[in-house]
């Protein structure tokens, strides 16, 4: 029962991940900003990983399964590192804005 529920969730997540990637990729001008490019890359990476997992679930393992799994999961550190770089670049500005906001806030 639990295994079936988990399998259903993998399929649901795969459908949603692919739908998000397709709608964003085809419907938005993601290429116009670094944030947009990252978002599409991140969504596509999640979709590919879940698609591979769903394929394994539906078809079973093949002799080359470990290589495919390694190749798809190798994408994740790349997009997560990219996300961390975006966050770290934005952090100084966020901290400056917080300090400025606190400095202009009336004190009780």
N, C-alpha and C positions, 0 to 999 in steps of 0.2 A: 504493500500500500504506500509506504513512504517512498520507496524507489519509484513507483509510478508517478506519484505527485512531483517528485524531483525531476523526472523525465519530462513531464508536462510543463513544468516551469522553464526548463531549458528551451523547449520549443517556443513557448510564449516569449521568453526573453530574446530569442533569435529573431522572431518575427518583429518585435518592437525595435530591436537594435537596427535591423535592416531597414525598417520603415523610416526611422529617424534619420539614418544616413542618407537614404534616397531622397526623402523630402527636403532635407537641408541641402544636400548636394545639388539637387536639380532646381530647387525653388529659391535659393538665396545666393547672393553674391559673396560667397565665403572666401574667394580668392583675393578680395580687396583689402583684407587686413590680416595681420599675424594671428590675431585671436580667432578669426574665422577659419583660417587654414588649420590652426591647431585643433579647433573644435571638430572639423570634419575628419582630420586624421585620427583623433581620439575615438570618435564615434565609429569610424570604419574599422579601427583596430579591435574595438570591443565586438563589433559585428562579426568580423572574421574569426576571432577566437571562439565566440559562441557558435558560429556556423560549423566550425571544425568539430567542436564538441557535440553538436547536434548530429552531424554526419556520422560520427563514431557511435553515437547512441542508436541511430537508425540502421546503420549498415554494419557496424562492428569494426574491429581493429583490422588493419592490413599490415603487411610486413613493413611498410614505410611509414606507418602511423607515428612512431616516435620522432621521425625527422620532420614531418608536417607539424606536429605539435610544437616542437622546438622552434621551427621557423615562424609560426604564428605568435607564439608567446614572446619571441625575441623582439617583436614590434612594440610590446607593452613598455619595457624600460625606456625605449626611445621617446614615446609620446608622454610618458610620465616625467622623464627628465626635461622635456620641452615645457611641460606644464610647470614644473618647479622653477625653471628659468624665467618664465613669464611672471610667476608669483614673486620671485626674488627681485626682479626688475621693478615690479609695482610696489613692493613693500616700502621703500624709502618715501615715496610720494604719499602713501597711506598714512605713514607715521607723521609726516609733516602736516598733513591735513588734520589729523587728530589733535596735534599740539596746537595748531592755529585755532581750531574749534574750541578747545579748552581755554585758550587765552582770551577768546572773545565772549565766552560764556559768563553771564553775571554770577557773581559769588553771593551766596545767601548770607 
